[in-house]
Amino acid sequence: MNRFLVIDQDRAAAQRLGLRCLAEDIAVIIAENVCEGVRRLATTPVSLIVVDVGGLRLGAREQAALFDRVAPGVPVVVAVRPDVALETRVALELAGFRVLPNPLTPDELLKTLVSTEV
């Protein structure tokens, strides 16, 4: 079974995504910020990390290095709103993140997971 870590300050949005994922037999762990997410990663293996761009506090490369250190090889999806600048999106992609528009769907996340396994 797949298990996703969803990091989002908007608890209601994270819970909505979590419920949609559970309907697709995907286990979900919810964290309200990156620090809480990192603590969860230290004790629980996940197959995908999903984080809202608003929760990122470090630069794109530093954030990628942090996730790679605590969860090596686990793909990270950054959810962005339409108003996020193109430069920010490009920086995230160059750092190795998969950037997807918010709101996310379980199907999009599963496709991301499958595409990283190839």
PEZI-V580387 format. One record per backbone hydrogen bond with DSSP energy under -1.0 kcal/mol. CO is the residue of the C=O (numbers start at 0). NH is the residue of the N-H. If there is no record, write none. Layout:
BEGIN
co nh
CO NH
CO NH
END
This chain:
BEGIN
co nh
1 26
2 46
2 47
3 28
4 49
5 30
6 51
8 10
9 13
10 14
11 15
12 16
13 17
14 18
15 19
16 20
17 21
18 22
20 23
20 25
21 24
26 3
28 5
30 7
32 36
33 37
34 38
35 39
36 40
37 41
39 42
39 43
47 4
48 76
49 6
50 78
51 54
52 55
58 62
59 63
60 64
61 65
62 66
63 67
64 68
65 69
66 70
70 73
74 48
75 97
76 50
77 99
78 52
79 101
80 83
84 88
85 89
86 90
87 91
88 92
89 93
90 94
91 96
92 95
97 77
99 79
104 108
105 109
106 110
107 111
108 112
109 113
110 114
111 115
END
